[in-house]
């Protein structure tokens, strides 16, 4: 696989797969927060860094969802722009790597747990409600001119992406 292919983030992204990956992140975050297993911060952080740099290519969770789970579901793909999803993965990477540094580097497990709790909230909204907080922030940054329209012309209007009714069964 060439370097340019390896480090490309998909555009568009299948929203169905994105929400399933978020469900996996919810499960991992719950293990960290509720079951008090901070060692899971390491694979959580690795997964986010892998997904922000390569999409699902180097992410075990991303590979499992895109190759095993999503193809077996009787739902149509729902394609959405990639740049906001990559931005959201970047936020998750920042929070989870921060949690890893706090816990493994400084023994600040309370701070690490608080950062993972933020990931848990955002991933839960994505997985269960279909609201991607990173995508909402990305759209606002575009409206404010912080992200040029050339990055993603389809991204500035998120109104069509807030509905979860677009995922219809395949006939």
HUKA-V379323 format. One record per residue. N is the residue number from 1. PSI is psi as a letter, one per 20 degrees, with the letter a starting at -180 (* if undefined). BURIAL is b if it has 9 or more other C-alpha atoms within 8 Angstrom, else e. Layout:
n-><N N>
psi-><PSI PSI>
burial-><BURIAL BURIAL>
This chain:
n-><1 2 3 4 5 6 7 8 9 10 11 12 13 14 15 16 17 18 19 20 21 22 23 24 25 26 27 28 29 30 31 32 33 34 35 36 37 38 39 40 41 42 43 44 45 46 47 48 49 50 51 52 53 54 55 56 57 58 59 60 61 62 63 64 65 66 67 68 69 70 71 72 73 74 75 76 77 78 79 80 81 82 83 84 85 86 87 88 89 90 91 92 93 94 95 96 97 98 99 100 101 102 103 104 105 106 107 108 109 110 111 112 113 114 115 116 117 118 119 120 121 122 123 124 125 126 127 128 129 130 131 132 133 134 135 136 137 138 139 140 141 142 143 144 145 146 147 148 149 150 151 152 153 154 155 156 157 158 159 160 161 162 163 164 165 166 167 168 169 170 171>
psi-><p q g h g g k p p q o r q o h g g g h g g h h h h g g g h h g g g h i l m i h i h g h g g g g g g g h h h j c i g j o g g g g g g h h g g g h i q l q q q o p q q g g h h h g g h h g h g g g h h g g g g g g h h i j m h g g g h g g h h g g g g g h g g g g h i k o o h h h g g g g g h g h i j h p q h h h n h i h h o i h i i i p j i i o q q p *>
burial-><e e e e e b b b b e e e b b b b b b b b b b b b b b e b b b b b b e e e e b e b b e e b b b b b b b b b b b b b b b b e b b b b b b e b b b e e e e e e e b e b b b b b b b b b b b b b b e b b b b b b b b b e e e e b b e b b b e b b b b b b e b b b b b b e e b e b b b b b e b b b b b b e e e b e b e e b e e b b e b e e e e e e e e b e e e e>
